[in-house]
Amino acid sequence: MKIGLIGLGIMGKPMAKNMLKAGYDLTVYDLNAAAVEEIVAAGAKGAKSPREIGETCDVILTMLPNSPHVKAAVLGEGGVIETVRAGTVLIDMSSINPIASQEIAAALAERGVKMLDAPVSGGEPKAIDGTLSFMVGGDQEVFDTYKPLLETMGASVVRCGEVGAGNTTKLANQVVVALNIAAVSEALMLAKKAGVDPQLVFEAIRGGLAGSTVMDAKAPMMISGNFKPGFKIDLHIKDLQNAIDTAHSVGAPLPMTASVMEILQNLHADGCGQEDHSAMARYYQKLTGTAIGRD
């Protein structure tokens, strides 16, 4: 089975390395030539275009920033669709609008190609250690066939429904994560302003009902003032915009999500868009003139 991967960003590179470690025959493409060279050095083959990936691979994976990027790589000029063969499967691991997933799947179906939308959660650390969570939409038989491939990159691989269901689930995930990070930021700022050490507050509450994976991952970053991106603010803005657009189309209220979106947009305007989403703590620092940690 020849696998092609389009997209070697923060997440795509470590995911590629995990597939290589599992022994898969992998061909990769990215606009960033240095990223391609790094993965080729690890054992992959390099491709010059998505079109070449479509021509040579049995399973095509995409890991790209947003809907337009996936559509361009798959359906655009020089894209996968120009050369892909009937019977090929495309698995889009990007986080995009569910409607876009369905549109891409419909176009591929006309060429006899099946698709799974399989966005991930866990950020760079879990991409590196192969413990991502996959939320998958698509045909049950296709899911069952390629679940072992996804399990080389993830600890959890769950089918949530038909095509589009994976990205709908990812949007729900991103809402929970964003609101959780904002809540942790507010709570630690409350502690700091009240004269209580945020580190001790974190240690005291992390094992109770307030504790979460988000708190464990992001509170230490806020306390240390380290906002090196595992998942960038600008990408979370993209995800929340997709969530809000989807919510409007189905009549779901997202008032808290909209409030957190304003925090993220404010940070983007302040030049923090390429920092980790834990930099929501900077918003509270801006309001209070006080840093949670050692920033």
C-alpha positions in Angstrom: 0.0 0.0 0.0 1.5 3.3 -1.2 0.6 6.3 1.0 0.8 9.9 0.1 0.8 12.8 2.6 0.2 16.4 1.5 1.1 18.8 4.3 4.2 18.8 6.5 3.5 21.5 9.1 3.7 21.4 12.8 1.4 18.4 12.9 2.1 16.8 9.5 5.9 16.2 10.0 5.7 14.2 13.2 2.7 12.3 11.9 4.7 11.4 8.8 7.6 10.2 11.0 5.2 7.9 12.9 4.0 6.3 9.7 7.5 5.7 8.6 8.4 4.1 12.0 5.4 1.8 11.4 6.9 0.7 8.1 4.6 2.3 5.6 5.7 3.2 2.1 5.2 7.0 2.2 5.5 9.8 -0.4 5.2 13.4 0.8 4.5 16.8 -0.6 4.6 20.3 0.9 5.3 23.8 -0.5 8.1 24.0 2.1 11.0 22.2 0.4 12.9 22.0 3.7 10.1 20.1 5.3 10.0 17.6 2.4 13.7 17.1 2.6 13.5 16.4 6.4 10.9 13.7 5.9 12.7 12.2 2.8 15.8 12.0 5.0 13.7 10.0 7.5 12.8 7.4 4.8 10.0 8.9 2.7 9.9 9.7 -1.1 9.3 13.2 -2.2 6.7 14.4 -4.7 6.7 17.6 -6.8 3.0 18.2 -6.6 -0.4 16.9 -5.3 -1.0 15.7 -8.8 2.0 13.4 -8.5 0.7 12.1 -5.2 -2.6 11.3 -6.9 -0.9 9.5 -9.7 1.3 7.3 -7.5 -0.5 6.6 -4.2 -3.2 4.2 -3.2 -4.2 6.2 0.0 -3.8 10.0 0.1 -3.7 11.9 3.3 -4.0 15.6 3.7 -3.0 17.7 6.7 -3.5 21.3 5.7 -4.6 24.6 7.4 -8.2 25.2 6.2 -10.9 24.4 3.6 -9.4 26.4 0.7 -6.0 24.7 1.1 -7.6 21.2 1.0 -9.8 22.1 -2.0 -6.8 23.5 -3.9 -4.6 20.4 -3.2 -7.4 18.0 -4.0 -9.6 19.7 -6.6 -7.6 22.5 -7.9 -5.2 22.9 -10.9 -2.4 20.5 -10.4 -4.4 18.7 -7.7 -5.0 15.1 -6.8 -8.2 14.9 -8.8 -6.4 15.3 -12.1 -4.6 11.9 -11.8 -6.3 9.9 -9.0 -7.5 6.5 -9.9 -10.9 4.9 -9.0 -10.6 2.8 -5.9 -8.1 5.3 -4.2 -9.1 6.6 -0.8 -8.5 10.1 0.5 -8.3 10.8 4.2 -8.4 14.4 5.1 -6.9 15.0 8.5 -7.2 18.8 8.3 -9.7 20.7 10.5 -12.1 22.3 8.0 -15.7 23.2 7.6 -17.9 20.1 7.5 -19.7 21.4 4.4 -16.4 21.7 2.6 -15.7 18.0 3.5 -18.9 17.0 2.0 -18.3 19.0 -1.2 -14.8 17.5 -1.6 -16.2 14.0 -1.0 -18.9 14.5 -3.6 -16.4 15.6 -6.2 -14.1 12.6 -5.5 -17.0 10.2 -5.6 -17.5 11.1 -9.3 -14.0 9.7 -9.9 -14.7 6.6 -7.9 -12.7 7.8 -4.9 -14.0 7.4 -1.3 -13.1 9.9 1.4 -12.9 10.0 5.2 -12.7 13.3 7.1 -10.5 12.6 10.1 -9.4 15.7 11.9 -7.2 15.3 15.0 -6.9 16.8 18.5 -3.8 16.8 20.7 -1.5 19.4 19.2 2.2 18.9 18.4 3.1 17.0 21.6 0.6 14.2 20.8 1.5 14.3 17.1 5.1 13.6 18.1 4.4 10.7 20.5 1.6 9.2 18.3 -1.3 9.7 20.7 -3.6 12.0 18.8 -7.3 11.6 18.9 -9.0 11.1 15.5 -12.6 12.0 14.9 -13.7 10.4 11.7 -16.6 10.7 9.3 -17.2 8.3 6.4 -18.3 4.9 5.3 -17.9 2.2 8.0 -16.1 -0.3 5.7 -13.6 2.3 4.6 -13.1 3.4 8.3 -12.5 -0.2 9.4 -10.0 -0.8 6.6 -7.8 2.3 7.4 -8.3 2.5 11.1 -4.9 0.7 11.7 -3.1 3.3 9.6 -4.6 6.1 11.7 -3.7 4.2 14.9 0.0 4.6 14.0 -0.6 8.3 14.7 -3.3 8.2 17.3 -4.3 6.6 20.6 -8.0 7.2 19.9 -9.7 6.6 16.5 -13.5 7.0 16.6 -16.0 7.0 13.7 -18.6 9.7 14.4 -20.9 9.2 11.4 -20.8 9.9 7.7 -18.5 12.4 5.9 -18.6 15.7 7.7 -19.2 14.2 11.1 -15.5 14.1 11.8 -15.1 17.8 11.3 -18.4 18.6 13.2 -16.9 16.6 16.1 -13.6 18.5 15.8 -15.5 21.9 16.0 -17.2 20.7 19.2 -13.8 19.8 20.5 -12.3 23.2 19.6 -15.2 25.0 21.4 -14.5 23.0 24.6 -10.8 23.6 24.4 -11.1 27.3 23.7 -13.5 27.9 26.5 -11.4 25.8 28.9 -8.2 27.8 28.1 -10.1 31.0 28.7 -11.4 29.7 32.0 -7.9 28.6 33.2 -6.6 32.0 32.2 -9.3 33.8 34.2 -8.9 31.5 37.2 -5.1 31.9 37.4 -5.3 35.6 37.0 -7.8 35.7 39.9 -5.3 33.8 42.0 -2.4 36.1 41.0 -4.3 39.3 41.7 -5.5 38.0 45.0 -1.9 37.3 46.1 -2.0 33.5 45.8 0.7 31.6 43.8 -0.9 30.4 40.6 1.4 27.4 40.6 0.0 26.3 44.0 -3.5 26.9 42.8 -2.9 24.7 39.8 -1.4 21.9 41.9 -4.4 22.2 44.4 -7.2 22.0 41.8 -5.9 19.9 39.0 -6.9 16.7 40.7 -10.5 17.8 41.4 -13.5 18.4 39.2 -11.8 21.5 37.7 -8.9 19.4 36.4 -8.6 18.7 32.7 -6.2 17.7 30.0 -6.3 21.3 28.9 -5.4 22.6 32.3 -2.5 20.1 32.6 -1.1 21.2 29.2 -1.7 24.9 29.3 -1.5 26.1 32.9 2.2 25.4 33.1 2.7 27.4 29.9 0.8 30.3 31.4 2.7 30.2 34.6 6.1 30.0 32.9 5.3 32.6 30.3 6.2 30.1 27.5 3.9 30.5 24.6 5.8 28.5 22.0 3.1 27.2 19.7 1.8 23.7 19.9 -1.4 25.0 18.4 -1.5 28.6 17.2 -4.0 31.3 18.1 -4.6 32.0 14.4 -5.5 28.3 13.8 -7.9 28.4 16.7 -9.5 31.5 15.2 -10.0 29.5 12.0 -11.6 26.6 13.9 -13.9 28.8 15.9 -15.0 30.7 12.8 -15.9 27.4 11.2 -17.8 26.5 14.4 -19.7 29.7 14.4 -20.5 29.5 10.6 -21.7 25.9 11.1 -23.7 26.9 14.2 -25.4 29.6 12.2 -26.3 27.2 9.4 -27.9 24.7 11.8 -29.4 27.1 14.4 -27.1 26.2 17.3 -26.3 29.0 19.8 -22.7 29.6 20.6 -22.6 32.8 22.8 -19.6 31.7 25.0 -17.7 30.7 21.8 -18.3 34.1 20.3 -16.9 35.8 23.5 -13.8 33.7 23.4 -13.5 34.5 19.6 -13.3 38.2 20.5 -10.4 37.4 22.9 -8.5 35.6 20.2 -9.2 38.3 17.6 -7.9 40.9 20.1 -4.7 38.8 20.6 -4.3 38.5 16.8 -4.6 42.3 16.4 -1.8 42.6 19.1 0.5 40.4 17.0 0.1 37.2 19.0 -1.5 35.1 16.3 1.5 32.8 15.9 1.8 32.1 19.6 0.2 29.1 21.3 -3.5 29.4 22.2 -2.4 29.4 25.9 -1.4 33.0 25.2 -5.0 33.8 26.0 -3.4 34.6 29.3 -1.9 37.6 27.6 -5.4 39.1 27.2 -5.9 39.1 30.9 -2.4 40.5 31.4 -3.4 43.3 29.1 -6.5 44.0 31.1 -4.8 43.9 34.5 -1.2 44.9 33.8 -0.2 41.8 35.6 1.4 38.6 34.3 0.2 35.2 35.6 3.7 33.9 35.7 7.1 35.1 34.7 6.3 36.7 31.3 
